[in-house]
Amino acid sequence: MKNFKSALIITVLSAVSFGSFAQSISVTGSTLDDAESQIAQKAKQAGAGYKVTGSSAGNQIRMTATLLK
């Protein structure tokens, strides 16, 4: 019985950790607002929130974010 409970707990915890896995995305845009609106649109399509994790500027803006479910 103890082994059964342990196996059940491990299975449940594994399912929880896979369900909370965050996805990283990156976009390029001509302005910061343009890049962030692209990220917001992708997050909305995925039914998730987002957190911007980085950006860089050159000829274009490159922005990365993590989608949070």
Secondary structure by P-SEA (a helix, b strand, c coil): caaaaaaaaaaaaaaaaaaabbbbbbbccccaaaaaaaaaaaaaaacbbbbbcccccccbbbbbbbbcc
